[in-house]
C-alpha cells in the first residue's frame, strides 16, 4: 500500500467530517448514514456509523473503484510516523483482520476490507473496532445494509456474499442470534440462510431456517428449540423496516416475483391445509409492513 496515497492532503479534507460528527445532534446517528461528499474525498461519499461513545465513526467508501474502510476518533498520538499496521473489526463475535494504514497524529486507521467483512457489516447487528493500544469501541449496525449498498453497489471488489471470501470462513448472517440461542457453539447447513428482496426497498433481506441449525449443546433441542415435531420457525429480517418476523414451516424457498422482488414459499401441514394430516405450500408476500400468506 502506497502511504503517500493517504497523505495529509487527505486529512485536510477529512477534518471537516470530523467536526461534522463531533457537533451534529446525536439522534441523527441512531443508524448508519451516507455522507458527506467533498468534505471527505472529492466526489465520494461514505456509509458510516457513529461509535457508541458518540465520537468517531466506522465507515466504508468506494475509492478509485475499490472498497475502503476507515475508522476515526481514536486518541491523537505523535508516537511515530504514518505506518502500515493491522487492526480488527469484530462483527457479532466474529473477528475480521484489516491490514491498512495508521496515521497516529490524526487518530485515523484505514485499509482495504475483505469481502467477508463487508458482508458481515451489512447483515450484523453490532460491530466492535479493535485497534492496538486503544480500548475497543462498539458501533451499532442498524441501517448499515441500506447505507453500504448505496455506497458500494457497483464498486469493484465488493464481493460481499459468504461464498466470495472463503479465506475468511463462512459468514453466518444470523450468527449472534444463533450463538445466543444455543448458548455457545453450533453448526448450520449451507441452505439454512437465504437473501433476497422480500420487502419494499432495493436491499436484500435475510431468512434463517432454524431447522438447519444444530447447537453443540444438544439439550437445547432441535433448531435451538425453534423446531417442533413437524414444523420449525423461519426467521426473516427486513432491511426496510429494520424488523423481524417469524413464520412456521419447513423447506423455505425464495421464489421470483415481479421487478426483482422475491416471495417466501414454505411447506406446512395441519388445519391451514384443510386437515391434520394434510400438507400444502404457502406463498408469503410483503404487504407493506410484514409478510402475509397469499390468498
WOBELRA-V957865 format. One record per pair of residues at least 6 apart in sequence whose C-alpha atoms are under 7 Angstrom apart, sorted by sequence separation. I is the first residue (numbers start at 1). J is the second residue. D is the distance in whole Angstrom. If there is no record, write none. Layout:
i: {I,I}
j: {J,J}
d: {D,D}
//
This chain:
i: {37,38,50,51,61,62,89,90,102,103,130,152,179,197,226,227,237,238,256,257,270,273,285,286,37,50,60,61,88,89,102,129,163,179,197,198,226,237,255,256,269,270,273,284,285,37,49,50,60,61,88,89,101,102,128,129,162,196,197,214,236,237,254,255,269,270,284,285,36,48,49,60,88,101,128,129,162,195,196,214,215,236,254,255,269,270,284,285,35,36,48,49,59,60,87,88,100,101,128,195,196,213,214,235,236,254,255,269,283,284,34,35,48,59,86,87,100,127,128,195,212,213,235,253,254,268,269,282,283,34,35,47,48,58,59,86,87,99,100,126,127,194,195,211,234,235,252,253,268,34,46,47,58,86,98,126,127,194,210,233,234,252,253,267,268,33,34,46,47,57,58,85,86,98,126,127,193,194,233,234,252,267,32,33,46,57,85,98,125,126,193,233,234,251,266,267,32,33,45,56,57,84,85,125,192,193,210,211,232,233,250,251,265,266,32,56,84,85,124,125,192,231,232,249,250,265,266,31,55,83,84,231,232,249,250,265,83,231,249,264,265,29,82,83,121,192,263,264,29,82,96,211,263,264,17,82,122,123,210,263,16,17,121,122,189,210,188,189,209,210,14,79,188,209,13,14,78,122,187,188,208,209,13,77,78,187,208,13,76,77,186,187,207,208,76,91,186,207,76,91,185,186,206,207,76,185,206,75,92,205,206,22,74,91,92,182,205,21,73,74,92,205,21,72,73,91,92,182,72,91,203,71,72,90,91,71,89,90,182,70,71,89,90,199,201,70,89,200,69,70,88,89,119,199,69,88,118,119,182,68,69,87,88,115,119,181,68,69,87,115,116,67,68,87,115,116,67,116,115,116,124,115,123,120,116,120,116,146,198,197,198,197,198,196,92,93,92,52,67,51,52,51,52,199,51,67,198,200,50,62,66,49,61,62,65,66,67,49,61,65,66,67,62,146,145,47,47,47,46,45,32,31,32,31,32,31,32,34,33,32}
j: {43,44,56,57,67,68,95,96,108,109,136,158,185,203,232,233,243,244,262,263,276,279,291,292,44,57,67,68,95,96,109,136,170,186,204,205,233,244,262,263,276,277,280,291,292,45,57,58,68,69,96,97,109,110,136,137,170,204,205,222,244,245,262,263,277,278,292,293,45,57,58,69,97,110,137,138,171,204,205,223,224,245,263,264,278,279,293,294,45,46,58,59,69,70,97,98,110,111,138,205,206,223,224,245,246,264,265,279,293,294,45,46,59,70,97,98,111,138,139,206,223,224,246,264,265,279,280,293,294,46,47,59,60,70,71,98,99,111,112,138,139,206,207,223,246,247,264,265,280,47,59,60,71,99,111,139,140,207,223,246,247,265,266,280,281,47,48,60,61,71,72,99,100,112,140,141,207,208,247,248,266,281,47,48,61,72,100,113,140,141,208,248,249,266,281,282,48,49,61,72,73,100,101,141,208,209,226,227,248,249,266,267,281,282,49,73,101,102,141,142,209,248,249,266,267,282,283,49,73,101,102,249,250,267,268,283,102,250,268,283,284,49,102,103,141,212,283,284,50,103,117,232,284,285,39,104,144,145,232,285,39,40,144,145,212,233,212,213,233,234,39,104,213,234,39,40,104,148,213,214,234,235,40,104,105,214,235,41,104,105,214,215,235,236,105,120,215,236,106,121,215,216,236,237,107,216,237,107,124,237,238,55,107,124,125,215,238,55,107,108,126,239,56,107,108,126,127,217,108,127,239,108,109,127,128,109,127,128,220,109,110,128,129,238,240,110,129,240,110,111,129,130,160,240,111,130,160,161,224,111,112,130,131,158,162,224,112,113,131,159,160,112,113,132,160,161,113,162,164,165,173,165,173,171,168,173,171,203,261,261,262,262,263,262,175,176,176,137,152,137,138,138,139,286,139,155,286,288,139,151,155,139,151,152,155,156,157,140,152,156,157,158,155,239,239,147,148,151,151,151,141,141,142,142,143,143,144,147,147,147}
d: {6,6,6,5,6,6,6,6,6,6,5,7,6,6,6,6,6,6,5,6,4,6,5,6,5,4,7,5,7,5,5,6,7,7,4,6,5,4,5,6,7,6,6,6,6,5,6,7,6,7,6,7,6,7,6,6,5,5,6,7,5,7,6,5,7,6,5,6,6,6,6,5,4,5,5,6,5,6,5,6,6,5,6,6,5,7,4,6,5,7,6,6,6,6,6,6,5,6,4,5,7,5,7,6,6,5,7,4,6,6,7,5,4,5,7,5,4,6,6,5,7,7,5,6,6,6,6,6,6,6,7,5,6,6,6,6,7,6,7,7,5,6,6,5,6,7,7,5,6,4,6,5,4,4,6,6,6,5,5,6,5,6,7,6,6,6,6,6,6,6,7,6,6,7,5,7,5,7,6,6,5,4,7,6,5,5,6,6,6,5,5,5,7,6,6,6,5,7,6,5,7,5,6,5,6,6,6,6,6,6,6,6,7,5,5,4,4,6,6,6,5,6,5,6,5,6,7,6,6,6,6,5,6,5,6,5,5,6,5,6,6,7,6,7,7,5,7,5,6,5,6,6,6,7,6,6,5,6,6,5,6,6,7,4,5,6,6,7,7,6,6,7,5,5,5,5,6,7,6,6,6,6,5,5,5,5,5,7,6,5,6,6,6,6,5,6,4,5,6,7,6,5,6,6,5,5,5,6,6,6,7,6,5,6,7,5,5,7,6,7,6,6,7,6,7,6,6,7,5,4,7,6,7,5,6,5,7,5,6,6,6,6,6,7,6,4,5,7,6,6,6,6,4,7,5,5,6,6,6,6,6,6,6,6,7,6,5,6,5,5,6,6,6,7,5,7,7,6,7,6,7,6,6,6,6,7,6,6,6,5,5,5,6,6,7,7,5,7,7,7,6,6,6,6,5,7,6,7,6,7,6,6,6,6,5,5,7,7,7,5,6,6,6,7,7,5,5,6,6,7,7,7,6,5,5,5,5,6,6,6}
//
